[in-house]
Amino acid sequence: MKHTLTLLCVLALPLAASSVLAKLPAPTPEAQAKAAEAAARTAWSAKTDAYLLCKAQDQVAAKYRASAQSAGKPVPAAATTPPCVDPGPYAAAPAGETKPIEASGAHSPASTAASPPSTNQTSAQTNPAPKK
């Protein structure tokens, strides 16, 4: 029984390993745009959190200094720190410049002429109205 179970595990291991090594498909432009938007929102959130932490630290330091002065304790000199920078409201990154249809490759490619046109009429006969 133990040998059968061991043999089964030995045979199943290469199958499991081959599924782990499978490649994922390349991300689509939409997925890349979503990922970039998520990264931008996360960066803004981190800046906002740092700003709120800075403001909270300033308030705690001010309260400590006030309580130390009221208790008659000597107040050490305040350390110079950079001011807290408010990141402002979140603004989504502007959408990338879209290509015109001609440059995007969305149109059908021109077909190669394999033979002359199937008519012997001249352009004047085909289009009798003069151009304006």
C-alpha positions, 0 to 999 in steps of 0.5 A, spaced: 500 500 500 505 504 501 509 503 495 503 504 491 501 511 494 509 513 493 509 511 486 502 515 485 505 521 488 512 520 484 507 520 477 503 526 479 509 530 481 511 531 474 504 533 471 503 538 477 510 541 475 508 542 468 502 546 469 506 550 474 511 552 468 505 554 463 506 561 460 500 566 461 498 570 455 500 577 454 496 582 457 491 586 453 492 594 452 485 594 456 488 590 462 495 594 462 491 601 462 487 598 468 493 596 472 496 603 470 490 606 473 491 601 479 498 603 480 496 611 480 491 610 485 495 606 490 501 611 489 496 617 491 493 613 497 500 612 499 501 620 499 495 621 502 496 616 508 503 619 509 500 626 509 495 624 514 501 621 518 505 627 518 499 632 520 497 627 526 505 627 528 505 634 528 499 635 533 502 630 538 508 634 538 504 640 539 500 637 545 506 634 548 510 641 548 504 644 551 503 639 556 510 640 558 510 647 558 504 647 563 508 642 567 514 647 568 518 642 564 524 644 560 521 644 553 527 641 548 528 645 541 523 642 536 527 638 530 526 641 523 522 637 519 519 638 512 512 641 512 506 636 510 505 636 503 497 635 501 497 631 495 490 633 493 484 630 491 485 624 486 485 625 479 485 620 474 491 620 469 489 623 462 488 618 457 494 616 452 493 620 445 489 615 441 491 614 434 487 616 428 484 610 425 489 610 419 495 610 423 492 604 428 492 599 423 484 598 424 482 598 417 483 593 411 490 593 408 489 594 400 489 588 396 494 587 391 492 588 384 493 581 380 490 583 374 487 589 370 480 592 372 475 588 369 472 593 364 474 597 358 471 603 359 475 610 360 474 614 366 470 619 363 465 614 360 464 611 367 463 618 371 460 622 366 459 628 371 465 633 371 468 634 377 467 641 381 
